[in-house]
Amino acid sequence: MSRRCISNGWLSVAIIVVLLLIDQVIKIWVKTNMALYDTITIFSWFRLHFIENNGMAYGMAFVPKIALSLFRIVAVCLLVYYICRQLKQHARTRYIVLLSLIVAGAAGNIFDSMFYGLIFSNSSPYFVASFVPFGHGYASFLTGKVVDMFYLPIIETTLPEWFPFWGGQPYTFFSPVFNFADACISVGVVLLLLLCRKELGDMSSGKNEEITAEEASHQDQ
């Protein structure tokens, strides 16, 4: 195993661990210091607004909670396996970093689903949640709610009366409430599309493994 493979491997682990810790510190602080739907205004365009959801990134929900949690776990395991393959095949560092960013974000939301229902009391608009003895929380394993808190109403206005269908109604540009893990996933995906089109193209065409394996064999000789 080459020195580059080892260094990128440790870099990947460090990124995942650090981002996962940041995500959990933020969520635990919000969960134990804010009642449900509380809002803290940092700037006019940046607020902490505590909500919980059972679904995917930005509050979307299309499938049952347990099925979604299991799907996430399988997806993260496959992505970790893919990263390991790419490390052995000497993939570019930027590719490994961005894949690790996505793994960290996905793992952060999985952690909520796996354990928050077991270790926290239920959040309410009337009181703040607290830690409880393990297994005595508000939900069972894999069915905990994901904590969201970042709200960026960059533009808040009223649509003009002449606007079709929604004229005269209030409008907020970028209204989803999300968390640090969601941001990691979104940033990772966007940067992959912008900076790693070669790797994505090779992966879709099946060339990635052949090319990198051949390069690796030359480097190891």
Buried (B, 14 or more C-beta within 10 A) or exposed (E): EEEBBEEBBEBBEEBBEEBBEBBBEBBBEBBBEBEBEBEBEEEEBEBBBBBBBBBBBBBEEEEEBEEBBBEBBEBBEEBBEBBEBBBBBBBBEEBBBBBBBBBBBBBBBBBBBBBBBBBBBBBEEEEBBEEBEEEEBBBEEBBBBBBBBBBBBEEEEEBEEEEEEEEEEEEEEEEBBBBBBBBBBBBBBEBBEEBBEEBBEBBEEEEBBEEBEEEBEEEEE
